[in-house]
Amino acid sequence: MDADNSPEGDGAPLAPEPKEPCPTKLPPSLRNELKARAARLTPPRTLEEVFAEALKAWADEPEEPDTPSVKLTGAVPFTTMLPLGQWERHKKVCSAREVTFAQGAARAVRRWLEDHPEAWHVRQPGKTRRIIVCNQKGGVGKTTVSQGISQAATEGAAYLEEVQTLLKRNSVKNKELIERLEQIEALELRVLLVDYDPQGHLTKQLGLEVLPAKGPSLSKAMLGGLEGSLTDLVVPLADARFGGRLHILPACRDAFLLDAGLAGHRSRIRALEAALEPLENEYDVIIIDSPPSLGLAMDAALHYGRRRDGEAKGQSGCLIVVQAEDSSADAYDLLLEQVQDIMTDWAVPIELLGLVVNLYDANRGYIATSSLEGWQAMDEIRCVGIITDLKEVREAVRLRLPLFTHSPTALQAIELRSIWKEIS
């Protein structure tokens, strides 16, 4: 048999695969997320490689995958190189599925991201921050702040960049907001947000179901009556903005009975810690949306937020939410007394991470402005942020959407990002 005289047989390098440009559009956040995810693969891959893979996988589906439409508002030109013929195939598939070429590309990318989630890191024992968002008074906005800082902690870098891009389109009007955002870094942390309020406002506002009274719940875990694992009750927030990093432990209707159950519990002060401790290594931060109460359940929450041995200052503690009016000051004093009692009775340090003034409106006159000045002048706790009373939060609540999803460029969303920066 004759020797192989082909170029391959001679050891010559293979000719590069012919490629062609694909002119399309993608939202900046989607492009940035794809690029970041590709770079974090093992081994790392290029944006061009994973984009081609995404288009191929989407086209190979026998029919239109169950992928919702992607909002193309703000999409910008995106051109990369594809294997010869792939773009023509993509256009034919889009025509058959009756979607635009850009919409097809965006859906393909979104589907690829869903099929390639980021690896879930495991925390080192004892390193999980615990933040207790609290005030004895109801209606001050604890749930707004709990949600907001959890969204800020988990928000993807690509989405934060998109907010900056949108604001810069009117740089004169948004100059101050742009400057504030430039000081904020997307940490992309893994967060467990616990709805500890029997009213379940947080759970409902995020479009989730409150757990039934007769089923498994956090309360049952605290009282030693939970069958199964608390992990089974945790719900990931299905929103690409947070990259699967934001998890919710919903409220349960039996939480109204928690104080009565804790009254006879031998280790009631450690009940919340005993329930959540098995979950801690899975999260960077655990945020507790507390009830408007000074009862035994709140004692357990405050104790859970204490500074543990070896923990750095400013990591865990209480974030207190108030309004710029007199009744908030009365409630704040009562909460401070409870914190002091826990510190004294159990010989533990509980840090005051900061004070958030919510629903502020200078148009309400002297009462509002003088109250704000009073909060900002306090010695024992620093004011870490002011949230303006605007409509976007109420709209998000009505729509049962996270604020950062409903209105990511809203002033309130930027204020909440700034608050997270101040306490992180």
C-alpha positions in Angstrom: 0.0 0.0 0.0 1.2 3.4 -0.9 2.3 5.8 1.9 -0.2 8.4 2.9 0.8 11.6 1.0 -2.0 13.8 2.4 -1.1 17.0 4.3 -2.4 15.4 7.5 0.0 12.5 7.0 2.9 14.9 6.7 2.0 16.5 10.0 1.0 19.8 8.4 -1.5 21.9 10.4 -5.1 21.7 9.5 -6.5 24.7 7.7 -8.6 26.9 9.9 -12.3 26.4 9.7 -13.8 29.0 7.3 -16.0 31.6 9.1 -18.2 34.5 8.4 -19.6 37.4 10.4 -23.1 37.4 11.8 -24.5 40.9 12.2 -27.2 40.9 14.9 -28.2 42.7 18.1 -28.1 41.7 21.8 -29.0 43.5 25.0 -25.7 44.6 26.6 -26.5 42.6 29.8 -27.1 39.4 27.9 -23.8 39.8 25.9 -21.8 40.6 29.1 -23.4 37.7 31.0 -22.5 35.3 28.2 -18.9 36.6 28.0 -18.5 36.4 31.8 -20.0 32.9 32.0 -17.8 31.6 29.2 -14.7 33.0 30.9 -15.6 31.1 34.1 -16.0 27.7 32.5 -13.3 25.1 33.0 -11.4 25.4 30.8 -12.3 29.0 29.9 -13.9 29.6 26.5 -14.3 32.6 24.2 -17.5 34.6 23.6 -17.3 33.6 19.9 -17.2 29.8 20.8 -20.1 29.8 23.2 -22.3 32.1 21.0 -21.8 29.7 18.1 -22.7 26.8 20.4 -25.8 28.5 21.7 -27.1 29.2 18.2 -26.4 25.6 17.1 -28.2 24.1 20.2 -31.2 26.3 19.7 -31.4 25.5 16.0 -31.0 21.7 16.6 -34.2 21.7 18.8 -36.9 19.9 16.8 -39.3 22.7 17.6 -39.3 26.1 19.3 -37.9 25.5 22.9 -40.0 26.7 25.8 -37.9 29.9 26.1 -39.8 33.1 26.8 -39.2 36.2 24.6 -36.2 38.3 25.5 -36.8 42.1 25.8 -34.6 43.7 23.1 -35.1 47.2 24.4 -31.7 48.8 24.4 -30.1 46.1 22.2 -26.9 47.1 20.5 -25.1 45.8 17.4 -23.3 42.5 18.1 -21.0 40.9 15.5 -18.9 37.9 15.9 -17.6 35.1 13.6 -19.5 31.9 13.0 -18.7 28.8 11.1 -19.6 29.2 7.4 -23.3 28.6 6.8 -24.4 28.8 10.5 -25.8 32.3 10.2 -27.8 31.3 7.2 -29.2 28.3 9.0 -30.1 30.5 12.0 -32.1 32.9 9.8 -34.0 29.9 8.2 -34.8 28.6 11.7 -36.0 32.0 12.9 -38.2 32.4 9.8 -39.8 29.0 10.4 -40.4 29.9 14.1 -41.7 33.3 13.2 -39.2 35.3 15.3 -36.8 38.0 14.3 -33.1 37.0 13.8 -32.1 39.1 16.9 -34.9 37.6 19.0 -33.8 34.1 18.0 -30.2 34.9 18.9 -31.2 36.3 22.2 -33.4 33.3 23.0 -30.5 31.0 22.1 -28.1 32.8 24.4 -30.7 32.8 27.2 -31.2 29.1 26.7 -27.5 28.4 26.8 -27.1 30.4 30.0 -29.9 28.4 31.6 -28.3 25.1 30.5 -24.9 26.2 31.8 -25.4 27.6 35.4 -22.5 28.8 37.3 -20.9 26.4 39.7 -22.3 26.8 43.2 -19.5 27.6 45.6 -19.4 26.3 49.2 -18.8 28.7 52.0 -16.2 28.2 54.7 -17.7 27.3 58.0 -18.4 30.3 60.2 -18.0 32.9 57.4 -21.7 33.5 56.6 -22.9 37.1 57.4 -26.2 37.3 59.2 -28.2 40.6 58.9 -31.3 41.1 60.9 -33.5 43.8 59.3 -35.7 45.0 62.1 -37.9 47.5 63.9 -40.7 46.9 66.3 -43.0 49.2 64.3 -44.9 47.8 61.3 -45.1 49.6 58.0 -41.7 51.3 58.1 -40.4 49.3 55.1 -38.4 46.4 56.5 -39.5 44.2 53.7 -38.5 46.8 51.1 -35.0 47.0 52.6 -34.6 43.3 53.1 -35.5 42.7 49.4 -33.4 45.6 48.2 -30.1 44.7 49.9 -30.5 41.0 48.9 -31.0 42.0 45.3 -28.0 44.4 45.4 -25.9 41.6 46.9 -26.8 39.0 44.3 -27.1 41.2 41.2 -25.0 40.2 38.2 -22.2 42.5 37.0 -23.6 42.5 33.5 -26.9 43.9 34.7 -25.3 46.5 36.8 -23.3 47.6 33.8 -26.5 47.8 31.8 -28.0 50.1 34.4 -25.0 52.4 34.0 -25.4 52.3 30.2 -29.1 53.2 30.4 -28.4 56.2 32.7 -25.6 57.5 30.6 -28.0 58.0 27.7 -29.1 61.1 29.6 -25.9 61.8 31.4 -26.8 65.4 32.3 -30.0 64.5 34.0 -28.5 61.4 35.7 -25.1 62.7 36.5 -25.5 62.2 40.3 -26.9 58.7 39.9 -24.1 57.7 37.5 -21.5 58.9 40.0 -23.1 56.9 42.8 -23.3 53.8 40.7 -19.6 54.1 39.7 -18.8 53.5 43.4 -20.7 50.2 43.5 -19.3 46.8 42.7 -21.4 43.8 41.8 -20.3 41.2 44.3 -22.6 38.4 43.0 -23.0 36.8 46.4 -25.2 33.9 47.3 -28.0 35.1 49.6 -30.7 33.4 51.6 -33.6 35.8 52.3 -35.8 34.6 55.2 -39.4 35.8 55.5 -39.6 35.7 59.3 -42.7 37.8 59.5 -46.0 35.8 60.0 -47.8 38.2 57.7 -45.7 36.9 54.8 -45.4 40.2 52.9 -42.0 39.4 51.4 -43.1 36.0 50.2 -46.3 37.4 48.5 -44.5 40.4 47.0 -42.1 38.1 45.2 -45.0 36.1 43.8 -44.4 33.0 46.0 -46.8 31.0 48.1 -46.9 31.3 51.9 -46.4 27.8 53.3 -49.5 26.1 54.8 -49.9 25.9 58.6 -49.9 22.1 58.7 -46.9 21.6 56.6 -43.1 21.9 57.2 -41.9 25.3 58.0 -39.1 27.4 59.7 -41.3 27.6 62.8 -41.4 23.8 63.1 -37.7 23.6 62.5 -37.2 26.1 65.4 -39.4 24.1 67.7 -37.9 20.7 66.8 -40.9 19.4 65.0 -39.7 19.5 61.4 -39.8 16.3 59.4 -37.3 16.5 56.6 -34.8 19.2 55.7 -35.3 23.0 55.8 -33.4 23.1 52.5 -36.4 21.5 50.8 -38.5 24.6 51.6 -36.0 27.1 50.0 -37.0 28.6 46.7 -34.5 30.1 44.2 -35.8 33.3 42.7 -36.2 32.6 39.0 -34.8 35.8 37.7 -31.7 35.9 35.4 -30.7 39.2 37.0 -29.6 37.4 40.2 -28.0 34.4 38.5 -29.7 31.8 40.7 -27.9 33.2 43.7 -30.9 34.7 45.5 -32.9 32.1 47.5 -36.1 32.7 49.6 -37.3 30.8 52.6 -41.0 31.6 52.5 -43.2 32.6 55.5 -45.6 30.1 57.0 -49.1 30.6 58.4 -48.1 28.8 61.6 -45.5 31.6 62.5 -48.2 33.4 64.5 -47.9 30.6 67.0 -44.1 30.8 67.2 -43.9 33.0 70.4 -46.2 30.7 72.3 -44.2 27.6 71.2 -40.9 29.3 72.2 -42.2 30.1 75.7 -41.8 26.5 76.7 -38.7 25.8 74.6 -35.6 25.1 76.7 -33.2 26.6 74.1 -35.5 29.3 72.7 -32.7 31.9 72.4 -30.8 29.6 70.0 -33.9 28.3 68.2 -33.4 30.3 65.0 -29.7 29.6 64.9 -30.2 25.9 65.4 -32.7 25.8 62.5 -30.6 27.9 60.0 -27.1 26.7 61.0 -27.2 23.6 58.6 -27.8 26.0 55.7 -25.1 28.5 56.5 -22.2 26.9 54.5 -24.3 27.3 51.3 -24.6 31.1 51.6 -22.4 34.2 51.8 -25.2 36.2 53.5 -28.4 35.3 55.4 -30.9 38.2 55.6 -33.8 38.0 58.1 -36.9 40.1 57.3 -38.1 40.5 60.9 -41.7 40.8 62.2 -42.9 44.0 63.9 -42.6 42.5 67.3 -40.6 42.5 70.5 -41.5 38.9 71.4 -39.5 35.7 71.9 -39.1 35.1 68.1 -37.4 38.5 67.9 -35.1 37.6 70.8 -34.0 34.6 68.8 -33.4 36.7 65.7 -31.3 39.2 67.6 -29.2 36.5 69.2 -28.7 34.9 65.8 -27.3 38.2 64.5 -24.7 38.6 67.3 -21.0 38.8 66.5 -19.6 35.3 66.9 -16.2 34.5 68.2 -13.6 35.3 65.5 -16.0 37.2 63.4 -14.9 40.6 62.2 -16.8 43.7 63.3 -19.4 45.0 60.9 -20.2 41.6 59.4 -23.3 40.6 61.3 -25.9 42.5 63.3 -29.0 44.7 63.1 -30.0 46.9 60.2 -32.8 49.1 61.6 -35.4 50.7 59.3 -37.2 53.9 60.4 -39.2 56.7 58.9 -38.7 60.4 59.3 -41.5 60.9 61.9 -41.9 60.7 65.7 -43.5 57.2 66.1 -40.5 55.6 64.5 -38.3 57.2 67.1 -40.4 55.6 69.9 -40.2 52.2 68.2 -36.5 52.6 67.8 -36.0 53.2 71.5 -38.0 50.1 72.4 -35.9 48.0 70.0 -32.7 49.3 71.4 -33.8 48.3 74.9 -34.5 44.8 73.7 -31.1 44.6 72.0 -29.4 45.8 75.2 -31.3 43.3 77.3 -30.2 40.4 75.0 -26.6 41.6 75.2 -26.7 41.8 79.0 -28.7 38.7 79.7 -26.7 36.4 77.4 -23.3 38.3 77.4 -23.1 38.6 73.6 -22.2 41.5 71.4 -24.9 42.7 68.9 -23.8 45.3 66.5 -25.9 48.0 65.0 -24.9 47.9 61.3 -26.8 51.0 60.4 -30.0 53.0 60.2 -32.1 53.3 57.0 -34.6 56.1 56.7 -37.3 54.9 54.4 -40.2 56.6 52.6 -38.5 60.0 52.9 -40.3 63.0 51.3 -39.0 66.5 52.0 -42.2 67.9 50.7 -43.9 66.8 54.0 -42.2 69.7 55.6 -40.6 70.3 58.9 -41.6 67.0 60.6 -39.8 65.0 57.9 -36.8 67.2 57.5 -36.1 67.7 61.2 -36.6 64.0 61.9 -34.1 63.1 59.2 -31.6 65.5 60.7 -32.2 63.8 64.0 -31.5 60.4 62.6 -28.4 61.6 60.8 -27.0 63.2 64.0 -27.3 60.1 66.2 -24.1 58.9 67.9 -24.8 55.3 68.7 -25.7 54.3 65.1 -24.9 55.7 61.7 -27.4 56.5 59.0 -26.4 54.3 56.1 -29.0 55.4 53.6 -32.2 57.3 52.7 -34.9 55.8 50.5 -37.1 58.3 48.8 -40.9 57.8 48.7 -41.5 57.2 45.0 -43.9 55.0 43.1 -41.5 52.3 41.7 -41.5 50.2 44.9 -45.3 50.2 45.1 -45.5 49.3 41.5 -43.1 46.3 42.0 -45.2 45.1 44.9 -48.4 45.3 42.9 -46.7 43.4 40.0 -45.1 40.9 42.4 -41.7 41.5 40.9 -38.3 42.4 42.4 -37.7 46.1 42.3 -34.4 45.7 40.4 -36.3 43.7 37.7 -39.2 46.1 37.5 -37.2 49.3 37.5 -33.5 48.8 37.8 -32.6 52.4 37.1 -35.1 53.8 39.6 -33.7 56.2 42.3 -34.9 53.7 45.0 -33.0 50.9 43.4 -29.8 52.9 43.3 -30.3 54.0 46.9 -30.7 50.4 48.0 -27.5 49.4 46.1 -25.8 52.3 48.0 -27.1 51.0 51.3 -25.7 47.5 50.6 -22.3 49.1 49.7 -22.3 51.0 53.0 -22.8 47.8 55.1 -20.7 45.5 53.0 
